[in-house]
């Protein structure tokens, strides 16, 4: 596996799931769970950094701060009460992406 795109390749399924679920959950839970709006902002920044690293062939993007923010916003990926299964799937995808990132 190319070191230049390791993060993106290793997390392809997680990133696809996040891209699919996050907009739906923002729409559904943005008012009652405003942290999801902040999660979206952090993820948008992560996508920009990942694309810039890929385009510039700079290796893995530096996402330590973003994952720290996600852990704080989500209380270490703890699923809030009263939400649907997609919320849990989203947090699990973020948690797995975080775990993979730490191993790179």
C-alpha positions as CSV (number, residue, x, y, z in Angstrom):
1,X,0.0,0.0,0.0
2,X,1.4,3.4,-0.9
3,X,2.4,5.4,2.1
4,X,1.1,8.6,0.4
5,X,-2.5,7.5,0.6
6,X,-2.4,5.1,3.6
7,X,-4.9,7.0,5.7
8,X,-7.4,7.4,2.9
9,X,-7.1,3.9,1.7
10,X,-7.2,2.3,5.2
11,X,-10.3,4.3,6.1
12,X,-12.1,4.2,2.8
13,X,-15.1,2.4,4.1
14,X,-15.3,4.6,7.3
15,X,-15.0,7.8,5.3
16,X,-17.7,6.7,2.8
17,X,-20.0,5.8,5.7
18,X,-19.3,9.2,7.4
19,X,-20.0,11.0,4.1
20,X,-23.3,9.2,3.7
21,X,-24.6,9.5,7.3
22,X,-23.3,12.8,8.6
23,X,-25.5,15.1,6.3
24,X,-28.6,13.0,7.2
25,X,-27.9,13.2,10.9
26,X,-27.2,16.9,10.8
27,X,-30.6,17.4,9.2
28,X,-32.4,15.1,11.6
29,X,-30.6,16.0,14.9
30,X,-29.0,19.4,14.3
31,X,-31.5,21.2,16.6
32,X,-31.6,18.6,19.4
33,X,-27.9,17.6,19.3
34,X,-26.0,20.7,18.2
35,X,-22.7,18.9,18.7
36,X,-23.4,17.1,15.4
37,X,-23.1,20.5,13.7
38,X,-19.6,20.9,15.2
39,X,-18.7,17.4,14.3
40,X,-19.6,18.2,10.7
41,X,-17.3,21.3,10.7
42,X,-14.4,19.2,12.0
43,X,-15.0,16.5,9.4
44,X,-15.2,19.1,6.6
45,X,-11.7,20.3,7.7
46,X,-10.5,16.7,7.8
47,X,-11.7,16.2,4.2
48,X,-9.9,19.3,3.0
49,X,-6.6,18.2,4.6
50,X,-6.9,14.7,3.3
51,X,-7.6,15.9,-0.2
52,X,-4.7,18.4,0.0
53,X,-2.3,15.7,1.1
54,X,-3.5,13.4,-1.6
55,X,-3.2,16.0,-4.4
56,X,0.1,17.3,-3.1
57,X,1.4,13.8,-2.5
58,X,2.5,14.8,1.0
59,X,1.7,11.5,2.7
60,X,-0.8,11.2,5.4
61,X,-2.6,14.4,6.5
62,X,-2.0,15.8,10.0
63,X,-5.3,15.1,11.7
64,X,-4.3,14.8,15.4
65,X,-6.1,18.0,16.4
66,X,-9.2,17.1,14.5
67,X,-9.5,13.7,16.1
68,X,-8.9,15.3,19.5
69,X,-11.7,17.7,18.8
70,X,-14.0,14.8,17.7
71,X,-13.2,12.9,20.9
72,X,-14.1,16.0,23.0
73,X,-17.3,16.9,21.0
74,X,-18.5,13.3,21.2
75,X,-17.3,12.5,24.7
76,X,-15.1,9.8,23.2
77,X,-17.6,8.7,20.7
78,X,-20.4,8.1,23.2
79,X,-23.7,7.8,21.4
80,X,-26.4,10.1,22.9
81,X,-29.6,8.7,24.2
82,X,-32.7,8.9,22.1
83,X,-31.0,8.8,18.7
84,X,-31.3,6.2,15.9
85,X,-28.9,3.5,14.9
86,X,-27.3,5.7,12.2
87,X,-25.9,7.9,14.9
88,X,-24.2,4.9,16.5
89,X,-22.9,3.8,13.1
90,X,-21.5,7.3,12.5
91,X,-19.7,7.4,15.8
92,X,-18.3,3.9,15.3
93,X,-16.9,5.0,11.9
94,X,-15.3,8.0,13.5
95,X,-13.9,5.9,16.3
96,X,-12.5,3.3,13.9
97,X,-10.9,6.1,11.7
98,X,-9.4,7.6,14.8
99,X,-7.9,4.2,15.8
100,X,-6.5,3.6,12.3
101,X,-5.0,7.1,12.2
102,X,-3.2,6.4,15.5
103,X,-1.5,3.4,14.0
104,X,0.0,5.2,11.0
